[in-house]
Amino acid sequence: MKAKEIIFYAPLGHSTKGSKIGGAEVGCQKTIEILQKAGFNLILVEKPAKNDASLISGIKHIFRLLGTWLQLIRVFRAHPNAVLHVAGFYLNQIYIEFLLVKTASLFKIPVLYEIRNGGMTEAYKKGNSLYRFFMKSVLRLADVLLCQGYEYMTFIHENLGKQSFYYPNYIMDKYMAAYNPNREQDLLRLVYFGRVVPHKNIGFILDVCQEIQKRGTLFHLDIIGGYDEDYYVKLTDYIHTHSLEDKVTFRGRLEFSSIHSYLTRSHFFLFPSKEKREGHSNSLTEAMGCGVVPIVSNIGFNASVVGNNDLVISAYDPEIYADHIQKIWDSGDWTGYSEEVYHRVKQNYTESIVKNMLLKAYASFDTVL
């Protein structure tokens, strides 16, 4: 690619409450690291965060978005040979994203639009004609498209006749150690890490723990991630009511280097997310890359990432989850599943593999412009 400057518009976590920092921010930071290591000069422009649903907050958020647009105009003028990379979240963001992409085209700034999270195709199908117009306009105006899931690539090809590039989440190479199945067998170790929020279904995970406890299995659950105090109180009340105090530990927010030490001794990663916009979970990939067997809901890209329907459960029933975990544990099949998910990540979702996908997308600017 001829241009070596990238104007990178994305959520970077600087204006987001700690408990709300999640996969979007982590994924964007990983992208920044790849591009910087590849020799690109990045001009970072933070996507403003909206931290609550109040009217005043909403009005302030609109003004911050417009301020960011004006900031980008100044950046376009100062860096006429750069590329604009937009981490796209569509839905109610599609209108400001259209404005940014359209403005870039007026300045003859080429655009890479990265479709993040899940729910893009559903949003398009259920959206009104105005929403679909803006969504299609953004996808058509963008010179290069990145897709977090294969499902998006099919949708774009069928509806717009455009090619796109697959750009999934991944685990850093330094954490992809040689596979080691040797883990404690006398204690079933469960883990969840990510945002500790209601739509990630943490309460349901505790329901699953209660069911496992009924079966008399010795186990321990580590919950790793930031949380709001009100939700934490609700969860700890449940733990106390169901006598799970010595079986569940909240670890708070940790750096992945610390999380990695928990994953390498855990057996199952519980991910019964109900997040409507669940995409390709960083946590899911990183857990699998450490040989932790995932038990996940059939939402977002969970099923296509896991690649084994035995580990995907459609019903939100704690007994079904508990039975599934118990069956794998008691049968001795855990090692086989563990090796399978480890190698799936090693072959598809490592830093080295995904880095090449991203750089290939950037190299395509030489042919599409």
N, C-alpha and C positions, 0 to 999 in steps of 0.2 A: 504494500500500500504506500502511495506517495506521501500522503499527509501523515505527519507524526504527532499532531495535536488532536486531542479529543476533549470536547466539552461534555462533561459527564453529569447529566441531570438525574438524580436518584435520591431515595431516602437514605441518609447516611447515619442517622441515629443521633445527631447532635441536638435536634429539637424535639426528641421523643422521650417520653417518660421511660425510665428503666424497665418497668413491668410490661411495656408495650413493644420493646425492641424484640424483634423476632427474625424469622427467616428472610424477610425482604432485605432488612439492613445487613444481615450476615452475608447473604448472597451477593449483594452489591459491593461489599467490602472485598470479597473474594475476587470479583471481576476487576476491581481497581488494582488489586495486587498482580493479577495476571498481566494486565495491560502495561502497568509500570515496569514489571520485570522484562516485558517484551520491548521496552525502549520508548514507549509512547509518553508524551507529556500530557498530563491530565489537568484540565481546569475543572475543578469540582464545583457544582452548583446544587445546593441542598434543596430537595423537594420539601416544601413546608409540611409539617405534621399538624394534624388536628387531634388534640388530646382529650377532648370531651365533646358532648353533643349539644351544648347550650347554644342559644341563638347568638349571644355575644361572641362566643368562640367561633361560630360559623362565619360571622361577618368579618372578624379579624383574619380568619383563614383565607377568605376571598381576597382581602387586601394584600395578604402576604403572597398569594399566588400571583397577583398582578404585579407586585413588586419584583417577584422573581422573573417574570416575563420581561420587565424593563431591564433588569440586571442582565438577562441573556442577550438582549439587543445590544447592550454595550459590549458584551463579550464577543458577539458575532462581528462587530465592527473592529474590535482589537485583534481578532484571530480569524481573518477571512479564509484561511486555508485549512481550518480545522474541520472535524466531523462532529456532529451532535449525536451523542448516545443518550437515548431516552429510555429509562427504566419505566415501562408502561404498566399502568394499573387500571386503565380504561374505566368502566362504570361511571361514577360521577366525576372522575378525573379526565374523561375522554375529551371534554370541551377545552380544558386548559392545555391538554396534550395536543389537540388539533391546532390551537393557537401557536404553540411552540414550534410544532413541525411546519406549519404553514409559514410562519415568520422566517424560519431557517431557510425554507425554499426560496423566499423572496430575496434573501441575502446570498443565495446560491451556496448555502452550507449543506452538504450531503448529510443524510440522516440514517442512523441505525435505530430501529425501534425494537426494543426487547419486551416481549409479552411475558410478564411475570404472573405468578399465582395461578389459581384455577378459576374456572367460571367464565372464561371469555366467550366460549361458544354459546353457553346458556344465556349469558347477558345479551348477546347479539340476537338470539332467536326470540327471547322474551321482550326485548326492547322495542320501543315505538319506532316509527319511520325516521324521526329526527335522530334518535340515538344511532340507528343503523347507518344513517348517512354519514355521521361524524366518524363512526368506527371504520367504515369502509374508506373514508377519505384519508384517515391517518394511515391505514395499511397501504393504500395506493401511493400516498405521497412519500412514504419511507423508501429509501433506496435499498436498504437491506433489513430483513426481518429475522429476529431470533425468537425461538419458541422454547418454552420450558418443558413442554410435553409434545410427544409425537402427534397427539390428537389435534393440536393446533395447526401443525404442518399440513395435515390432511384437509382441515377446514379451509385454510387459506388457499390451498391449491384448487379445491373444488369450487370455492366461491369467488376467487379473484384471479385464478390462473397464474399465481405468483409462486416462485420457489422461496423457500425459507431455510433457515439453519437450525438444527437441534442444539439447544444449549441448556442441558439439565444442571441441577445442583450436583455437588461432588464433595468428596473427602480429600483433604490435603494429603499429598504423598507422604509427608513425614509421619502421618498417623496410620499409614497402611502397612503395618508391620507383617511379618510372616504369620500365617495362621497358627493359633495356639488353642487347641480345644481343652486344655487342662484347666478346669475350673472346679471350684468347690462343689461337691456332689451331695453333701448332707444338708445344704440350705439352698432353697430355690431363690435366686436373686432376680428381682424384677426392677426395671428402671423406666422412668419417664424423664425426658429433658426437653426443654423448650419453654414457651410462655405458659405460665400457670394461670390460665384464664378459663372461664366457663365453657366457651365454644371448643376448647381442646378436650373437654369432657373429663376433667380430672376427678370430679365427683364419681363418675362412672367407674374410673380406675379403682377408686376405693371400694365401690360395690363389688368389683371383681375380686379384690383382696378379701372382702368379707366372705365371699363364696369359697375361695381357696382355704380360708381359715376353717370353714365348716367341714372341709374334707380332711382336716387334721394334718395338712402338709406344712412343714416348717418353711417359712419364707420371709423375705424382707424386701420392701420397696423403697427405693430412693427416688425422691421427686426433686429434680434440679431445674431451677429457673426462677425468674423474678415474678413477684405476685403483688397484688393490691392487698392491703391489710384486711379489708372487709371479707374478701374471698378466702384469705388464709384462715381467718377466724371461723368461717363457715366450715371449712374443710377439717380444721382441728377439732371442732365440736363433734363432727361426724366420727372422727377417729376415736375420740374419748367415749362417745356413746356406744361404739361397737368394739371397744377394748382392743384397738389396734395400735396403741401408743408405742409398744416395743417392736412393732413390725413395720412402721412407716416413719421415714425420716425426711424432713425438708432440708435441702442443702443450700437453697437460695441460688442466686446467679453466680456462675463460675466460668472461668476461662476454659476453652475447650481442652487445653492441656490437662486441667484437673478433671474435667468430665471424662476424658479418655481413660483415666485410671479406674473410674467406676465401670465404664463400658467393658473393659477387658476382663472384668470378673463377673459381669452380669450374664444372665441366661436369656431373659425375654425383655424386649422393648415393647411396652404397651402404648398403642397409638390409636385409640378409638375416636379420633377427631370428628366433630360435627361442623367444623369450619366450612361455611358455604364456599369460601374462596381458597380452600386448601389446594395447593399446587403440588410441587415436588418438594417435600419436606427435607430440609437440611438434616434435621435430627434423624429421620428415618435412614437416610443414606449413611450417615456417620455411624449409627448404631450397627447397621448391617456390615459396614466396613470393618467393624471390630468383632464380627462374628456373633453379634447378639441377634437372636431370632425374633423378628417382628411379628406381632399379632395386631393387625390393623383393620380399620373400618374401610369400607369400599367407597371412598370419597376422594375427590381430586385425582391425582396421579398415583395414589397409593398402590393400586393393583398392578399397574404397568411397571412401576419401579421394583416392587417386590418380586414379580414374575412367577409367583406360585400361589394358586388359588387356595391351597391348603392353609395359608397364613392370612387370608383375607376373609373377614366376617361381615356380612351385610346387616345382620340384625343387631340392634343395640340391646342385647340381653346379657347381663353379667354372668348368668349360669352357663350360657353357651361359650363365652370367653374363658371362664374358669375350666369348663370341661375340656376345651381345646388345649389349653395350657397343660392341664393335668395329664391328658392322654399322651401328649408328646413327651412330657417329663417321665411318666411311668413306663412308657414303652421303650425308652432308651433311644428314641429317634432324634433327640435334640442335637446330637453331634452332626448327623447328616444334614439337617436343616441349617445348622450353623455354618457348616462348610459351604453349603449351596449359596447362602446369601452373601457370605464373604467373597466368594469367587464371582458372584454376579456384580458386585461393586468393583472388584478388581478389574473386571473385563469391560466395564461400562462407565463407571462413575468416579474415576480418580482424577486428581488435578491434572496429570499429564495428558490423559485422554481428552478431557473436556477443554483444556487449554488449547489444544490443536483445533478443536471445533470452533472456538471463538476466534482464533487467529485466522482460520480459513475464511470465516465470515468477513473479517476486516480486509483480508486480501482480495475479496470479491469486489471491493469498491473500484479496483483498477479496471474491471470488466463491465460493471453495471453503469458507470458514470459516463 
